[in-house]
Amino acid sequence: MSKNTIRRIMGYIKYHPLAIAGLLLCALCSAPLSLLIPVLTGRAIDCVIAPGSVDFEAILRILRLTLLAVCASSALNWGAQALARLVSARISRDMRLEAFERINRAPLSILDTNRQGDIVSRLVGDADAVAEGLTQALAQLFPGVVTILSTIVVMCVINIQMALIVVVVTPLSIVFARYVGTRTSNYFRDQTRAQGQISSLVGEMVGNLPVVQAMGAQRRSAAEFEALADEYYVTCFNATFYSSVINPGTRFVNAIVFAAVGVVGVLNAISGNITVGGISSFLSYASQYTRPFNEVTAALSLVQTALAGAERIFGIIDWAQEPPEPAEALSPRSSEGNVRIENLSFSYSEERPLIRDLSLEAKPGQRIALVGPTGCGKTTLINLLMRFYDADAGAIYIDGMPLGMLKRDSLRGLFGMVLQDTWLKRASVSENIAYARPDASPDEIEDAAKTALAHGFIRRLPHGYDTVIEAGGGNLSAGQRQLLCIARIVLAKPDILILDEATSSIDTRTEIAIQEAMENLSRGRTSFIVAHRLSTIQKADLILVMDNGVIIERGAHSELLAKGGFYANLYESQFAVE
């Protein structure tokens, strides 16, 4: 997992060459200054010859140079840290953008099988973890490598014997860290997965809290959350516990190195091969040499969390794309509204066929109503028209052109949809109505609202058309949200309409007025109306009665009532007088 993930993360680094070059430059310039400080410290120690015999003038010169070196080195280290954070933030942003773009282009079948909360957790929490882990890695990687290489050279110049002790023993800490780290990566993967599950549950429960309370399911939801929280706690504990072993282990190895260098240094000083100041300088270099190892192992938990988070983000980026469009695909800007379906078959799974050998033709300007029991395939047929799914067999034609020869964006631009589940973004009323036409004028927006009979309640809002709608439309009633969605379609002026239970959330009185508005809107446009409330489709040109994915009856309202079949029974059940 980690090697491939690291390789992919490195692929993003190449898009930020200037920042990486600046980071390398800071590291290269900082290393000589950090190497100079122990030398100056050792010389200052050697200036203390004996009690009462101290070269204060030389010590002052050395102190001034040391202060200058410390300030310059600190400034360069700050620059390296800032550039590391800049690069990591940009990489995290690039990954977020790529993942979000993939979500926008993902087939509906993939989105249907992934929980929304988990997707949000990946784009927010996991991306933040990637940024934090990358910051630690970049801030320590480049300066650390330069420090290790340069200190090895200097230590060999001072005393080859002590240098060999440091160089040979210190890598044992890396072996130990790698051994433990490879065994903790699974814990960090489980931790990010559990975090995504908690985010999904919280999103579902908070977003549907009235339903939870109405059903008296608070205890069950609390128990479910407690189980996930316990799982998250266990994964966090395991990941934190085992990763926390690494840093003390490496520091123990480095302490052994320090002690060995001190003993060998004293023996060399007794034999006259090195001065006391030289020993002090060497111990400082040994400390500089081991510091990057300690810092890397201390941040290893953040780095592993980042790798686990990156893997989850790459999981979105690697989602299957919609089948590629042929090079000769067309991009129609308008449609006459002629829709023909021939021998269409589709199923979500091979074991359960849904739509079977369905054929129909909608002529320009016709209003086609689809009715039938829940799960009979009405909404699925709409999804096939929009190419959210591709048919298993058969074909759909728009103005004589098969859907496969039309670019998806252009095809979907021909349709206007009003769904049973309303969606409004956190923005003003005007912005929500103009969602499909951001360039619409205020007069056009107001005319669309009047056509949808939304103008009256909009004027009563605190700030009229400038009133900001809360996320999901929480400060509006269900009927008001539906009216705004209808106004949005009125303004878009599509060539083909899809009304999927468009008036389900509107009271009976408003429904009558809405029907008149929708008739005005659909005049001259082909319309597909999915409805359970048969009062909304009595004026449809053609009613298709579906059951188990098959059209079992078709005709006008009066014709179907005269037949006394499935539709007539359904109508009587809704309008029977006791």
DATA-V471563 format. One record per residue. N is the residue number from 1. BURIAL is 1 if it has 16 or more other ideal C-beta (glycine too) atoms within 10 Angstrom, else 0. Layout:
n:N burial:BURIAL
n:N burial:BURIAL
//
This chain:
n:1 burial:0
n:2 burial:1
n:3 burial:0
n:4 burial:0
n:5 burial:1
n:6 burial:0
n:7 burial:0
n:8 burial:1
n:9 burial:1
n:10 burial:0
n:11 burial:0
n:12 burial:1
n:13 burial:1
n:14 burial:0
n:15 burial:0
n:16 burial:1
n:17 burial:0
n:18 burial:0
n:19 burial:1
n:20 burial:1
n:21 burial:0
n:22 burial:1
n:23 burial:1
n:24 burial:1
n:25 burial:0
n:26 burial:1
n:27 burial:1
n:28 burial:0
n:29 burial:1
n:30 burial:1
n:31 burial:1
n:32 burial:0
n:33 burial:1
n:34 burial:1
n:35 burial:1
n:36 burial:1
n:37 burial:1
n:38 burial:1
n:39 burial:1
n:40 burial:1
n:41 burial:1
n:42 burial:1
n:43 burial:1
n:44 burial:1
n:45 burial:1
n:46 burial:1
n:47 burial:1
n:48 burial:0
n:49 burial:0
n:50 burial:0
n:51 burial:0
n:52 burial:0
n:53 burial:0
n:54 burial:0
n:55 burial:0
n:56 burial:0
n:57 burial:0
n:58 burial:0
n:59 burial:1
n:60 burial:0
n:61 burial:0
n:62 burial:1
n:63 burial:0
n:64 burial:0
n:65 burial:1
n:66 burial:1
n:67 burial:0
n:68 burial:0
n:69 burial:1
n:70 burial:0
n:71 burial:0
n:72 burial:1
n:73 burial:1
n:74 burial:0
n:75 burial:0
n:76 burial:1
n:77 burial:1
n:78 burial:0
n:79 burial:1
n:80 burial:1
n:81 burial:1
n:82 burial:0
n:83 burial:1
n:84 burial:1
n:85 burial:1
n:86 burial:1
n:87 burial:1
n:88 burial:1
n:89 burial:1
n:90 burial:1
n:91 burial:1
n:92 burial:1
n:93 burial:0
n:94 burial:0
n:95 burial:1
n:96 burial:1
n:97 burial:0
n:98 burial:0
n:99 burial:1
n:100 burial:0
n:101 burial:0
n:102 burial:1
n:103 burial:1
n:104 burial:0
n:105 burial:0
n:106 burial:1
n:107 burial:1
n:108 burial:0
n:109 burial:0
n:110 burial:0
n:111 burial:0
n:112 burial:0
n:113 burial:0
n:114 burial:1
n:115 burial:0
n:116 burial:0
n:117 burial:1
n:118 burial:1
n:119 burial:1
n:120 burial:0
n:121 burial:1
n:122 burial:1
n:123 burial:1
n:124 burial:0
n:125 burial:1
n:126 burial:1
n:127 burial:1
n:128 burial:1
n:129 burial:1
n:130 burial:1
n:131 burial:1
n:132 burial:1
n:133 burial:1
n:134 burial:1
n:135 burial:1
n:136 burial:1
n:137 burial:1
n:138 burial:1
n:139 burial:1
n:140 burial:1
n:141 burial:1
n:142 burial:1
n:143 burial:1
n:144 burial:1
n:145 burial:0
n:146 burial:1
n:147 burial:1
n:148 burial:1
n:149 burial:0
n:150 burial:1
n:151 burial:1
n:152 burial:0
n:153 burial:0
n:154 burial:1
n:155 burial:1
n:156 burial:0
n:157 burial:0
n:158 burial:1
n:159 burial:1
n:160 burial:0
n:161 burial:0
n:162 burial:1
n:163 burial:1
n:164 burial:0
n:165 burial:1
n:166 burial:1
n:167 burial:1
n:168 burial:0
n:169 burial:1
n:170 burial:1
n:171 burial:0
n:172 burial:1
n:173 burial:1
n:174 burial:0
n:175 burial:0
n:176 burial:1
n:177 burial:1
n:178 burial:0
n:179 burial:0
n:180 burial:1
n:181 burial:1
n:182 burial:0
n:183 burial:0
n:184 burial:1
n:185 burial:1
n:186 burial:0
n:187 burial:1
n:188 burial:1
n:189 burial:1
n:190 burial:1
n:191 burial:1
n:192 burial:1
n:193 burial:1
n:194 burial:1
n:195 burial:1
n:196 burial:1
n:197 burial:1
n:198 burial:1
n:199 burial:1
n:200 burial:1
n:201 burial:1
n:202 burial:0
n:203 burial:1
n:204 burial:1
n:205 burial:1
n:206 burial:0
n:207 burial:0
n:208 burial:0
n:209 burial:0
n:210 burial:0
n:211 burial:0
n:212 burial:1
n:213 burial:0
n:214 burial:0
n:215 burial:0
n:216 burial:0
n:217 burial:0
n:218 burial:0
n:219 burial:0
n:220 burial:0
n:221 burial:1
n:222 burial:0
n:223 burial:0
n:224 burial:0
n:225 burial:0
n:226 burial:0
n:227 burial:0
n:228 burial:1
n:229 burial:0
n:230 burial:0
n:231 burial:1
n:232 burial:1
n:233 burial:0
n:234 burial:0
n:235 burial:1
n:236 burial:1
n:237 burial:0
n:238 burial:1
n:239 burial:1
n:240 burial:0
n:241 burial:0
n:242 burial:1
n:243 burial:1
n:244 burial:0
n:245 burial:0
n:246 burial:1
n:247 burial:1
n:248 burial:0
n:249 burial:1
n:250 burial:1
n:251 burial:1
n:252 burial:0
n:253 burial:1
n:254 burial:1
n:255 burial:0
n:256 burial:0
n:257 burial:1
n:258 burial:1
n:259 burial:0
n:260 burial:0
n:261 burial:1
n:262 burial:0
n:263 burial:0
n:264 burial:1
n:265 burial:1
n:266 burial:0
n:267 burial:0
n:268 burial:1
n:269 burial:0
n:270 burial:0
n:271 burial:0
n:272 burial:0
n:273 burial:0
n:274 burial:1
n:275 burial:0
n:276 burial:0
n:277 burial:1
n:278 burial:1
n:279 burial:1
n:280 burial:1
n:281 burial:1
n:282 burial:1
n:283 burial:1
n:284 burial:1
n:285 burial:1
n:286 burial:1
n:287 burial:1
n:288 burial:1
n:289 burial:1
n:290 burial:1
n:291 burial:1
n:292 burial:1
n:293 burial:1
n:294 burial:1
n:295 burial:1
n:296 burial:1
n:297 burial:1
n:298 burial:1
n:299 burial:1
n:300 burial:1
n:301 burial:1
n:302 burial:1
n:303 burial:1
n:304 burial:1
n:305 burial:1
n:306 burial:1
n:307 burial:1
n:308 burial:1
n:309 burial:1
n:310 burial:1
n:311 burial:1
n:312 burial:1
n:313 burial:1
n:314 burial:1
n:315 burial:0
n:316 burial:1
n:317 burial:0
n:318 burial:0
n:319 burial:0
n:320 burial:0
n:321 burial:0
n:322 burial:1
n:323 burial:0
n:324 burial:0
n:325 burial:1
n:326 burial:0
n:327 burial:0
n:328 burial:0
n:329 burial:0
n:330 burial:0
n:331 burial:0
n:332 burial:1
n:333 burial:0
n:334 burial:0
n:335 burial:1
n:336 burial:0
n:337 burial:1
n:338 burial:1
n:339 burial:1
n:340 burial:1
n:341 burial:1
n:342 burial:0
n:343 burial:0
n:344 burial:1
n:345 burial:0
n:346 burial:1
n:347 burial:0
n:348 burial:0
n:349 burial:0
n:350 burial:0
n:351 burial:0
n:352 burial:0
n:353 burial:0
n:354 burial:1
n:355 burial:1
n:356 burial:1
n:357 burial:0
n:358 burial:1
n:359 burial:0
n:360 burial:1
n:361 burial:0
n:362 burial:1
n:363 burial:0
n:364 burial:0
n:365 burial:0
n:366 burial:1
n:367 burial:1
n:368 burial:1
n:369 burial:1
n:370 burial:1
n:371 burial:1
n:372 burial:1
n:373 burial:0
n:374 burial:0
n:375 burial:0
n:376 burial:1
n:377 burial:1
n:378 burial:1
n:379 burial:1
n:380 burial:1
n:381 burial:1
n:382 burial:1
n:383 burial:1
n:384 burial:1
n:385 burial:1
n:386 burial:1
n:387 burial:1
n:388 burial:1
n:389 burial:1
n:390 burial:0
n:391 burial:1
n:392 burial:0
n:393 burial:0
n:394 burial:1
n:395 burial:0
n:396 burial:1
n:397 burial:1
n:398 burial:1
n:399 burial:1
n:400 burial:0
n:401 burial:1
n:402 burial:0
n:403 burial:1
n:404 burial:0
n:405 burial:0
n:406 burial:1
n:407 burial:0
n:408 burial:1
n:409 burial:0
n:410 burial:0
n:411 burial:1
n:412 burial:1
n:413 burial:1
n:414 burial:1
n:415 burial:1
n:416 burial:1
n:417 burial:1
n:418 burial:1
n:419 burial:1
n:420 burial:1
n:421 burial:0
n:422 burial:1
n:423 burial:0
n:424 burial:1
n:425 burial:0
n:426 burial:0
n:427 burial:0
n:428 burial:1
n:429 burial:1
n:430 burial:1
n:431 burial:1
n:432 burial:1
n:433 burial:1
n:434 burial:1
n:435 burial:1
n:436 burial:0
n:437 burial:0
n:438 burial:0
n:439 burial:0
n:440 burial:1
n:441 burial:0
n:442 burial:0
n:443 burial:0
n:444 burial:1
n:445 burial:1
n:446 burial:1
n:447 burial:1
n:448 burial:1
n:449 burial:1
n:450 burial:0
n:451 burial:1
n:452 burial:1
n:453 burial:1
n:454 burial:1
n:455 burial:1
n:456 burial:0
n:457 burial:1
n:458 burial:1
n:459 burial:0
n:460 burial:0
n:461 burial:1
n:462 burial:0
n:463 burial:0
n:464 burial:0
n:465 burial:1
n:466 burial:0
n:467 burial:0
n:468 burial:0
n:469 burial:1
n:470 burial:0
n:471 burial:0
n:472 burial:0
n:473 burial:1
n:474 burial:0
n:475 burial:0
n:476 burial:1
n:477 burial:0
n:478 burial:0
n:479 burial:1
n:480 burial:1
n:481 burial:1
n:482 burial:1
n:483 burial:1
n:484 burial:1
n:485 burial:1
n:486 burial:1
n:487 burial:1
n:488 burial:1
n:489 burial:1
n:490 burial:1
n:491 burial:1
n:492 burial:1
n:493 burial:0
n:494 burial:1
n:495 burial:1
n:496 burial:1
n:497 burial:1
n:498 burial:1
n:499 burial:1
n:500 burial:1
n:501 burial:1
n:502 burial:1
n:503 burial:1
n:504 burial:1
n:505 burial:1
n:506 burial:1
n:507 burial:0
n:508 burial:0
n:509 burial:0
n:510 burial:1
n:511 burial:1
n:512 burial:0
n:513 burial:0
n:514 burial:1
n:515 burial:1
n:516 burial:0
n:517 burial:1
n:518 burial:1
n:519 burial:0
n:520 burial:0
n:521 burial:1
n:522 burial:1
n:523 burial:0
n:524 burial:0
n:525 burial:1
n:526 burial:1
n:527 burial:1
n:528 burial:1
n:529 burial:1
n:530 burial:1
n:531 burial:1
n:532 burial:1
n:533 burial:0
n:534 burial:1
n:535 burial:0
n:536 burial:1
n:537 burial:1
n:538 burial:0
n:539 burial:0
n:540 burial:1
n:541 burial:0
n:542 burial:1
n:543 burial:1
n:544 burial:1
n:545 burial:1
n:546 burial:1
n:547 burial:0
n:548 burial:0
n:549 burial:1
n:550 burial:0
n:551 burial:1
n:552 burial:0
n:553 burial:1
n:554 burial:0
n:555 burial:1
n:556 burial:0
n:557 burial:1
n:558 burial:0
n:559 burial:0
n:560 burial:1
n:561 burial:0
n:562 burial:0
n:563 burial:0
n:564 burial:0
n:565 burial:0
n:566 burial:1
n:567 burial:1
n:568 burial:0
n:569 burial:0
n:570 burial:1
n:571 burial:1
n:572 burial:0
n:573 burial:0
n:574 burial:0
n:575 burial:0
n:576 burial:0
n:577 burial:0
n:578 burial:0
//
